[in-house]
Amino acid sequence: MTPTLKTKSFIDTLVFDLKDASILSAILRDGEGKICSSLETEFTPGLTTYYWCGFNDLPYGEYTLELSGNNEKTVISLVKRI
């Protein structure tokens, strides 16, 4: 199962629901398509939530998040807000 995002807006942290996911790969892109941050990690069985922190320095606006895990991929539109 592909990890899912808890909410489509964020301030400084993205929170993922990881039901049955063992590997998470994520790429956060700005409105122009430039990579702002990327993450690739493995999870131990039983972990259900992951917190990706450190987005305080990103400007407010629209972003695209590419999530992949367990051979599935999802693209989600996000908004960084105040």
N, C-alpha and C positions, 0 to 999 in steps of 0.2 A: 504494500500500500504506500502511496506517496504521502509524505508528511503534509499536513494542512496547517495553515496559518490561523491563529486564534482571532485576529482582527485585521482589517484592511487599512487601518491607520496606525501610525506609531509616532512616538516622540524620540526615544533613544534606545528602545529594545523591541525586537521581534520575538514573538512567542509561537513555537510550533507544537502541534499535537502529533505524536509519533506512534500511533497505534500500529503495531506490527512492523515498524520500520527499523532496520538495523544500520543503514548507512544514509546519511543526509549530505547532499551537495546543494549549495545555494549560491546564487549570484544576484547581487543587488545592483541594478543599473539606474542611472538618472534619466531624465526626460529626453536627453540626446543620445542615449544608448551606451554611454561610457560606464565601465565597471567602477562602482564606488567601493564595493567590498565583496569578498567571496569567502565561502566556508565549506570545508569538507571534513566530516567527522564520522566515526563509528560509535554505536551505542551499545551498551550492555542490555541484555534482556530485562524487561520489566520497566525500563525507563519510558515514561509516557509524555514528558514535556521537556522542551529544550528552550533556553533563553539565549538569544543572540544579542549581545549588548554592544554599545560603543558607537552609537549613531548621533551623539550630541553635536558633532562638528558638521554634519551634513546640512545643507540649506533646506528650508521648507519647500515643499513642492511635490510633484508626482514622480513616482519611481516604478520600476518593474522588477519583480522578484521571480527568478527562475528556480524552482525547487525540483530536485530529482532524488529518487530513492527507490531501491528494489526494482530497478529497470522501468520506472515510470517517471514522467516529467510533467510539471504543471507550471504555467506562467500566470502570475497574479499581478494586477495593477494595485499600487499602494499610494497612500498620501502621507507624507511626513507633516505633522501639524504642530501647532504651538502647544 
